[in-house]
Amino acid sequence: MMNCQECNAMMKKFGKNRNGSQRYRCNECKVTCTDEVTRPVDKRRVPMEKMILALRMLLEGNSVRSVERLLGVGRDAIIANMVEAGENCKRFLEKTIHGINVEDVQGDEIWAFVGCKEKTRIRKGYSEEFGDAFCFTALERNTKLMVAWHLGKRSPEDTLEFAKKLRRATNGHFQLTVDGYKPYRKQVPLVFGNQLHFAQLVKVFGKPEGEERQYSPPQVVDCYSVVITGKPDEDRICTSHVERANKTMRMQIRRLTRLTDGHSKKWENHEAALALFFCYYNFVRVHGSIGCTPAVKSGLATETWSLQELLAKAEAIG
């Protein structure tokens, strides 16, 4: 029982609100109020268990609207929770994967778009936060760890930022193989100097025959390696493993699925979804070829984490 703040009369219990807080009603003036003592610390209206399930569904390739239909949770709540978790995971990855020892790293870029395609962005005069969104990724071949990533445009400036992030994440001498994108040849040595066994694998594409191939690249007719710095092992000049990781991204991140309207509408949402997936991929998802998570294989963790454990650790370190 408690007294009314308006007329000081006795109040009685008047049910609970949807957050679970106890409500009271005055017998005299009929004013209602909430008992602050019973107000939960977590102000979210959706139970934590359901939000964890929503994130797991997003990480397994479901779209936001499909999760909304299956769980009965509003898409605004799903997106807000995903963005919050993604921002925490981004900070967690920056602090956790820092100065680690690697042996063989492969780099690549995966294309997506935010809001609209690049031609439409230029025609309508939209800002750089729309249009093409290339995610640079660096995968350690032996441990399958996603060592570094960067979201930006396919430009020399963003290539340099990606090289800087890879430099902060790694330690010592190692071999790096990337595709034939020309800015790598200047930006990577600018960051690493000669302390890197660096090579490019250049693919030569043939011209399409017959009908124009609109949605798939032309056939690879030849490939050759170019040594940029150091003495890379010719047998390990390869980008197949990081390209396979890109396939996993397209399968498990709905925003990257081609020919759908599941693309991101905001740059920050796209970046948060990628950060959440990379954290999940490194610490929660068991990789089939190594039988454990990449974090366990690389010594960053001693056991496979659950998604709830990952989110708690990410929130604590953030």
Residue pairs with C-beta under 8 A, 6 or more apart in sequence:
1 10
1 11
1 12
2 11
2 24
2 35
3 9
3 10
3 11
4 10
4 11
4 26
4 28
4 29
4 31
4 33
5 31
5 33
6 26
6 29
6 31
7 26
7 28
7 29
7 31
9 26
9 27
9 28
9 29
10 26
10 27
11 24
11 25
11 26
11 27
11 33
12 24
12 25
12 27
13 22
13 23
13 24
13 25
14 23
14 24
14 25
14 32
15 23
16 22
16 23
17 23
17 34
18 45
19 39
19 40
19 43
19 45
20 38
20 40
21 34
21 35
21 38
21 39
21 40
22 34
22 35
22 38
23 32
23 33
23 34
23 35
24 32
24 33
24 34
24 35
25 31
25 32
26 32
42 48
44 51
44 77
44 81
45 77
46 73
46 77
46 81
48 308
50 71
50 73
51 73
51 77
51 78
51 81
52 307
52 308
52 311
53 71
54 67
54 71
54 73
54 78
54 81
55 81
55 82
55 85
55 276
55 307
55 311
56 307
57 66
57 67
57 70
57 71
58 64
58 67
58 78
58 82
58 254
58 273
58 276
59 252
59 253
59 276
59 277
59 280
59 307
60 252
61 251
61 252
61 253
61 254
61 257
62 70
62 254
63 254
63 260
63 262
64 75
64 78
64 79
64 82
64 254
64 262
65 75
67 73
67 75
67 78
68 74
68 75
68 78
79 269
82 269
82 272
82 273
82 276
83 268
83 269
83 272
84 272
85 272
85 276
85 311
85 314
86 271
86 272
86 273
86 274
86 275
86 276
87 272
87 275
87 318
88 311
88 314
88 315
88 317
88 318
89 275
89 276
89 278
89 279
89 280
89 310
89 311
89 314
90 271
90 272
90 275
91 314
91 317
91 318
92 279
92 313
92 314
92 317
92 318
93 275
93 278
93 279
93 282
94 168
95 317
96 300
96 317
97 145
97 147
97 148
97 169
97 282
97 300
98 168
98 169
99 168
99 169
99 170
99 171
100 145
100 147
100 169
100 170
100 171
100 298
100 300
101 170
101 171
101 172
102 140
102 143
102 145
102 147
102 170
102 171
102 172
102 174
103 140
103 141
103 142
103 174
103 175
104 140
104 141
104 142
104 174
104 175
104 177
104 236
105 138
105 139
105 140
105 141
105 147
105 166
105 170
105 174
105 175
105 176
105 177
106 138
106 139
106 141
106 176
106 177
106 178
106 238
106 239
106 240
106 241
106 242
107 136
107 137
107 138
107 139
107 162
107 166
107 176
107 177
107 178
107 179
107 184
107 239
107 242
108 136
108 137
108 139
108 178
108 179
108 239
108 242
108 243
108 246
109 134
109 135
109 136
109 137
109 154
109 179
109 181
110 134
110 135
110 137
110 246
110 249
110 250
110 256
111 132
111 133
111 134
111 154
112 132
112 133
112 134
112 135
112 255
112 256
112 263
112 264
112 270
113 130
113 131
113 132
113 133
113 263
114 129
114 130
114 131
114 133
114 263
114 264
114 265
114 266
114 267
114 270
115 121
115 126
115 129
115 130
115 131
115 263
115 264
115 265
115 266
116 124
116 126
116 130
116 131
117 131
117 132
118 131
118 132
120 126
120 131
121 130
121 131
121 132
122 131
128 153
129 266
129 267
130 267
132 153
132 154
133 151
133 152
133 153
133 264
133 267
133 270
134 151
134 152
134 153
134 154
134 158
135 149
135 150
135 151
135 249
135 274
136 148
136 149
136 150
136 151
136 152
136 158
136 159
136 162
137 146
137 148
137 149
137 242
137 245
137 246
137 249
138 146
138 147
138 148
138 149
138 162
138 166
138 169
138 176
138 242
139 145
139 146
139 147
139 241
139 242
139 245
140 147
140 294
140 298
141 236
141 238
141 241
142 297
143 290
143 294
143 297
143 298
144 241
144 245
144 287
144 289
144 290
144 294
144 297
145 282
145 294
145 295
145 297
145 298
145 300
146 245
146 278
146 281
146 282
146 294
147 166
147 169
147 170
148 162
148 165
148 166
148 168
148 169
148 170
149 162
149 165
149 274
149 278
150 158
150 161
150 162
150 165
151 267
151 270
151 271
151 274
152 158
152 161
152 162
154 181
155 183
156 183
156 186
156 187
159 181
159 183
159 184
159 187
160 183
160 187
160 190
160 191
163 187
163 188
163 190
163 191
163 192
164 191
166 176
166 191
167 191
167 192
173 195
173 196
173 197
173 230
174 196
174 197
175 196
175 197
175 198
175 199
175 230
175 232
175 233
175 236
176 188
176 196
176 197
176 198
176 199
176 232
177 198
177 199
177 200
177 201
177 232
177 236
177 237
177 238
177 239
178 184
178 188
178 200
178 201
178 239
179 200
179 201
179 202
179 203
179 239
180 200
180 201
180 202
180 203
180 226
184 200
184 228
185 200
185 226
185 228
188 196
188 198
188 228
188 229
189 196
189 198
189 228
189 229
192 198
192 229
193 229
194 229
194 230
195 230
196 229
196 230
197 229
197 230
197 231
197 232
197 233
198 227
198 228
198 229
198 230
198 232
199 225
199 226
199 227
199 228
199 232
199 237
200 225
200 226
200 228
201 223
201 224
201 225
201 237
201 238
201 239
202 223
202 224
202 225
202 226
203 220
203 222
203 223
204 220
204 221
204 222
204 223
204 224
205 217
205 218
205 219
205 220
205 221
206 218
206 219
206 220
206 221
207 218
208 218
208 219
215 258
215 259
225 234
225 237
248 281
249 256
249 277
250 256
250 257
250 258
252 277
253 273
253 274
253 277
254 260
254 262
255 262
255 263
255 264
255 270
255 273
264 270
264 273
279 310
279 314
280 307
280 310
281 294
282 293
282 294
282 295
282 300
283 293
283 294
283 295
283 300
283 301
283 304
283 305
283 310
284 293
284 304
284 305
284 306
284 307
284 310
285 293
286 292
286 293
286 304
287 293
287 294
287 297
290 297
292 304
293 301
293 304
293 305
295 301
295 305
296 302
296 303
296 304
305 313
